[in-house]
Amino acid sequence: MAQPLPERIAHELTLAAGEALPSYATVTVTQMTPVRGEVKTIEIVRFNPQSGHFEATVGNGRIRKGISGRAQARVEVYAPIRTISAGDVAREADFVRISTPLSHLPKTPVFDPGAVAGKQARRSLAANRPISADWFREPVVVRKNSIVTVSLEDPFITLTARGRALDDGARGEVIRVMHLDSASIVEGVVEGPTSITVQ
């Protein structure tokens, strides 16, 4: 069975887009000028993957006709199956695979839910909407205003003091801490729930 014309045009649009279209995207023609009779040749004149507008020339021997229409580039990514509140720690079971238009993709779409599982949402995430990996962080272990132990280490001595965290911090992040006695502010690396190291 001959391949339907919209599918043939979609294939040619994919080729014409080149690097402007991600390799993981698929193109579907959603609207086009009606064409009667057999089409032997297809030449893509113009295609904008973001807007979907395209122009092409189709032919059958000597007869050529200009057509136009719209095509939609879609991508399969992951989205929450429920609303995830800011501060929630995500699990792989919280996500489902969806197909979404290329124009709706966030900056760093998630193709593997394992990449964000165990991480904390920086913002509220709506159900069935594409998510960005940038919207997650390692879980916060030090809370702003909590009392922590600040350790200053060098090859010869280790000094410790009590301080107050001025920022939330995940393990390995650098946060500001205020020394409780002197009120001086230093920056240190979060080592644990109450442990900050200044180097």
N, C-alpha and C positions, 0 to 999 in steps of 0.2 A: 504494500500500500504506500502510495506517495505521501511524503511528509506534508502536513498542512502548511500553507503559505505563512501564517503567523509564526509557526515554529521555525521555519527556514529563515525568516527575517530576524527572529530573536537570536538565532545562531550567528547570523552575519553582524548583528549589532554587538554581540559579545566580542567578536573578532575585531570589529572596528574600534571598540572602546579601548582595547589594549590595556596599558597599565593604569588607565583612569578608572578601570573597573577591577575591584579586588578579585583574586582568583577564586575565592569562596562564594562569590555572588552568582546568582542565576537571573536571567533576563526573560520576561514574559511580555508579549505584546498585548496591551489592553484595549487599544483603539487604533484603527487605521482606515485609510481611504479604501473603499470597496474596489476589488480587482476582479474582473471577469476573464475567464479563459486560462489557458496554461501559461505559467511563468517559468521561463528557462534561466533568466539571469536576474540577479539582484545586486544593485550597487548602492551602498550606503553613502549618502551625501553628507549628512550631518547627524550627530547623536550626542545629546547631553545626558549622561547617566544620572545626574542629580535631579533634573527636572523631568526626564523621561522623554522629552520631545525628540522626534527623529524625522528625517527626510530621506527618501530613497528613490531610486529609479529602478523600475522593474521592466523586463523586456521579454519578447517572444519573437525572435528573429529580428525583423526590421522595425517592429512596433515597440516603442518604448513609452513608458508612462511614469510621470512623477507622482509619488504618493507621500503622505505624511501621516503621523500618528503619535501615539504615546506608548512607551514601554516602561515597565517597572522592574528595576533591579532589586532583588530581594536576597536576604542573607539569613541563614539559620544561626541564631545565637541563644543565649540563656536569659531567662527572666524569672523573677520571684513568682511562686505560686500563691503567695499571700503578701500582704503589706509587711515589710521589714522596717521596724522603727530604728531611728538613729540610736546607736549604742548596742543594738542586738548583735550577737555573734551568729554568723550564718553557718548552715549545714548544707551538705550537698543535696539533701532531700528537700531543701527549700526552693529548688530551682527546676524549671521545666524548659525544654527546648521549644523555641517559637521561630516562625518565619516573619521577618519584618522588612519593610522597605529600606534600601540603602540610605535614603535621606534621613531616616529616623535613628540611625546608629549613633551612639555616643562616641567619644574620642577613642576610648580603649575598650571595645566590646569584649564580652566574656564568652569564649568558645568552649571552655572547660570549667564546670562549676567547682571542680577540685581546686582551682586556682584561687578561689575566694573563700572556700570552706574553712572555718576556724578563724576567719577574720571578722572584724567589727565594722558595722556600717557607720560611715561618717554622717550619713543623712538618711531621711526616710525614703524608702524605695517602694514604689507602687507595684501592685501585682500585675503580671503580664506585660510589663514594660521593659525594654532592653536596659541592661545595666552596664556600667563602666567599672573596670577594675580599679580606677582611681577613686571610686566611692567607698572603698574599703581600706582598713588599716589593721595592723596587728592589734590585738586586744589591749586596752589600757590597763596597766597594772599599778600605776601611781596616779592617784586622783589629785586634782588641784586643791590646795590648802591642807593636804594631809601632811602629817609629821613624818619625816624621813631621816635616815642616818646618812650623812655625807662623809665619804671617805676620800682623803687626799693621799695618793700613793706615789712614791718615787722609789728608786732602787734601795734607799737606805732607811726609810721610815714610812709609817702609815699613821695618819692622823684622822680622827673621826670627830664629828660634831653633829648636833641636831639642827635640822632646818625645816623650813616649810616649803612644800612644792608650790611653785607659782603657775605651773601648767599641768595638764594631763600628760601622761607619757606611757608609751608602750615600751616593752623591753628592747633595749638597743637604741632608743631615741634620746636625743639631747634635750633637756628641759632646764628651765631656770629654777634655782632654789635660793631662798633667803635664809641666811644664817640667823638663828634665833637670838643669839647674844649680841652680835654686832650690827644686825640688819643689813649686812653686805649681801650682794647678790652675785652668785656664781652660776656657771653652767656645768652640768654633769650628765653622765650617761646612766640611763635607768638600767639597773642590774636585777631588780626584783621589786616586790611590793613596797618595801620600805628602805631600799638600798640604792644610793646614788654614788657614782664614782667620778671624782674630779681628777683630771690628769694634768 
